[in-house]
Amino acid sequence: MAVKIRLTRMGKKKQPTYRVVVVDSRRPRDSSYIEQIGRYDPRQDPSLVEIDNDKALAWLANGAQATERARKLLEISGAWSRFRVAKGDVHTIDDTPRVEKAAPHPEHLVDVPDVADPQDEVVHQDAAVTDGEAARAAPTTGAEEP
C-alpha cells in the first residue's frame, strides 16, 4: 500500500482549513484517512501550523511519502529536518535547490557618484545660478534692440 502524507480540506466555502493526514495514495482527497498528524490554517496571520513531529517522523521512517505542500509544512514544523538527520543526510538538512547569482559583468556597472554633503550641493546650486545670471547678462550676438 502506497502511503502519503498530504492535506485534506476542511471548513466552509472560501474559508479553508486543512488537516495534515496519512492516507492511502489511491484514496480521494477528502476521504477517510489512516491518521491525522496535524492541522494547517492559512487564513490566520501568521498561518497556523500544528504538526505532531513524532508521528510524522514515524510515518516518514516507515516509508510514507509527503506531498509538496505537506513537505513544506513539515519543514516549517521541523519534522523534515529531523527525518533527514535520522536518515543519515546530515550534509543537506534542507534539500531545496539553491540558485547562485552570478556577479554582474563590469560593462553593466554604472558609475554612481558618491553622495555629497548638503553644503556641496548648495555650492553647486549657487554656481549654476551664477552661470545662469552670467548667461543672461552676456550680450547676444546679432542686432541689439534700441
Protein Blocks (a to p, Z undefined) as FASTA:
>chain_A
ZZddddddedjehiacdddddddfkbcfklccfbdcbdcdfkbccddddddfklmmmmmm
nopacdfklmmmmmmnommmmmmmmnopamlmblcdcdddddddfklpccddddddfklm
mmmmmmmmmmmmmmmmpccedjddZZ
